[in-house]
Amino acid sequence: MTWTDQADTHACVLLRIGERTFALAADQVAELVAPSRIFRFPHHTQALDGVILRRGRVVPVCDLAVKLTGKRLISRRFYLIAWRQQASSKETVALPVSGECELIKADLTPAGPSDSPHVSAWLSYNGEVIEVLNLNALTPEIIPVADPTEVVPPTEVHA
């Protein structure tokens, strides 16, 4: 049996954010794309940098660098488009990364009760201990906008 056949081995994508390396479960990664035009809005949260258009969809851009490293990213090499589960729906979010991404297989150690909520597990790769990220803890909840063509009946008020 090879190490890739082991049951406790998981596929992960390594990503560089600033000077640090983090990981995401490979099944959360949709694609890796070149930086494109980001649309910023005057009224937004600090967690939401703006949006990009990808495959006809609006994808929120969440710069995790400040939360994870304490510094904003100076250069963006790629956007890692990742899936995240929110309530009963699955949605994409774009994460700016500053370096190459790599698909690996590694044994994961579950996060402990004393670990930060953004850590879902730990892995060891090339002598480095790497945090596997929990996107739900790091990215803001995106509240879906109601369809403007949908007619909402008025509510009755009784005295």
N, C-alpha and C positions, 0 to 999 in steps of 0.2 A: 504494500500500500504506500502510495506517495503522500507527501504532506498536503497536496491539493485534494486528496480523497478523504481527508479526515472530516468527521461530522461537525466538529466544533470550529472549523475554518470558515471564515466569512469573506466575501469579496467586498472590498472597500476602495474608495477613491481618495487618494491623498491630494490635498490642495494647500498651496502656499498663500498665506495671508500675512503680508508684511514679512517679518523675519522668521515667522513660526510656521510649522506644518500641522495641519489638522486633517481629520478624515471624516468621510460621510459613508454610510452604507451604500454600496453600489446600486441597490434597488431604489434608492432615493434620487439618483442622478438621471436626468432626462437627456441632457446634452451639454456640450461645451462649445461656446460660440465666441467669435471675436467681438471686441467692444463695439457697440453701435451707439447711435445717438440716444442720449438719455433725456427724457422730458421731465423737467422739474416744475414743481408747482409752488406758489408762494405760501400756501397753507398746507404744511405737511408735518409729520412727526419726525423726530431725529432718527428714528429707526428706519424710516422709509426715505431713500435717497431720491426717488423718482420712479419712472416707469420706462420700459423699452417695449418696442413692438417686435414680436417674434411670431412668425407663422400665422399672422392675422389676429394674434391675441395680445392683450395688454398684460405685461408681466411686471410686477413690482420689483424694484431693485432694493435690496437690503444690504447695506455695507456693515458687515459684522466686525470689521477691524477694530473699531473703537471699543466694542464690548470685549473682544478677545485679546487684543494687544495693547489697548490704551491709546493707540494712535490711528489717525485716518490714513487710508491708502493714498499714496502719492501717485502711483501709476497703476493702471488696471490693464492686465494683459489679456484676460478672458472674463467672460461671465459664465459661471457654472449654473445651469438651469436645473433646479432641484425640485422634486415633488415633496410636498408636505401635506399631512392630514390635518384638516381643520373641520371640527364637528363631523358632519357626515359626508363632506366633500373632500376631494383631493385637488390641490391647486399647485401651480408652479410659482417659484420665486427665483429671481436672479441674484446670485452672490458674486460680487467682484472678487477676483483672485489675482494675485500679483506674480504668479509664477506658473510653472508647468504643473499639470495634474497627472497622476499615475494610478492605474488600476492595479491593486495588489490583492493577495489572499493572505489573511492573517488570523491568528487566534485572538479572540476578544476576551477581555476580562470585564465583567459587568461593573458599572459604577457603584460606588458604595454610598451609604447615607450621608457621609461627610463631604462628598463631591458636589461641585456646583450643579445646579439644575440643567445647565447647557451640556453637560457631559453625560452621554448615554452609555459609554463604555470606554475602555482603554485598549490600545494595541501597542505592540513593540515591533519596530521595523528598523533595520540597520542600526541597532544600538540606541535608538531614540524611542522614548515613550510618548505616544501620540493620543490626544483626546479625540474620540469619535463623537461628533456633534449631534445634539438633539435640536433640530431646526424649530420645533414647536416652542421650545423655551427661548430661542434666540430671536425669532422673527415676530413682528407684531401681528395681531389678529386682523385679517383683512375682512371688513364687513361688506358683504355683497350689496351692490346698489340695486334698488328695485328697478324693474323694467319700466321705463317711462310710458310704454304703450299699455301697460297693465292698468285696468281700471279698478281702483280700490273703492268699495262702497262706503259711503259716509256712515259714521256711527251715530246711533240715536242717543240722545240725552234726555232722560226723564227726570223731572223734578219731584 
